[in-house]
């Protein structure tokens, strides 16, 4: 059997979810978008919903404990897959 470098292609199709935010969080997102537009010299702020994904990505990327746990989890998955 041929051993390929790729084991599979991840499904990177966007997943749509609905999230309810407290009004205060939504207002903060609006303010954040306005400040971001000012800093970048843009006339129109981005939609607050466009900020959510990059914020979550940055949060998870900066969480060291999550990174360690994620690597450990992936290692465990790899081991359990090779046993099966």
N, C-alpha and C positions, 0 to 999 in steps of 0.2 A: 504494500500500500504506500502511495506517495505521501510524504509529509510536507504539506504546504506551510508557508510562513503565516498565511492568514487562516484563522480558524473559522471565521464567519464575518459577515458584513453586518455591522450593527444597524438596527432600524432607527434612522435619524429623522424619520418623518415627524413633524411637529405634532404634539398631543395637545388638544384643546381642553382646558379645565376652567371651571368657574370658581372664583374665590370671592367670598364676601369679606370686605375690609371695613373696619370701623371708620366712621366719617373722619375722625381725626387723622388716621393714617392716610386716607385718600387726599385730604387737604395738604398734608405734608408732602405727598407725592407731587401734587400740583405746584407747591412752592419749590420743591427740589427741581422740577422740570423748568420752571421759570428762571431759577438761578443758573441752571445748566445752560440754558439758551443764552442768557446774558454773558456768561463766561466765554461761550463759544462764538459770540457775536451773531447769533441767529435771531431773526425777527420774531419767529414763532416758536414757542416751547413745544417739545415733543409731547405726545399724549402720555399721561401718567402711566397708563398700562404698558407702554413701551419700556419703562424703567424697571419693571418688576423682574424680568428675566436676567438682565445684567446684574442687578442688585443681588439676586439669589446666587448667581454664578460666582460673583465676587465674594459673597459671604462664605459659601462652601469652600472656595479655593483658599481662603485665609484661615479656615478652621483647621488647625493642625491635628487636633484629636480626631476630627472626622477623616482627614487624609490617612492617618495611621489605621483607623478602623476600616476604612474603605479598602486599603491595601491588604489588610489581614483578611477581610471578608472575601476579596477576590482570590487570595491564596487558598482559602478554605474551599471555595467553589471549584477551583482548579483541581485540588486534591480529590474532592468528592466526585468530580466528573471523570477523573482518570481511574478511579476505583470501579465505577459503574460499567 
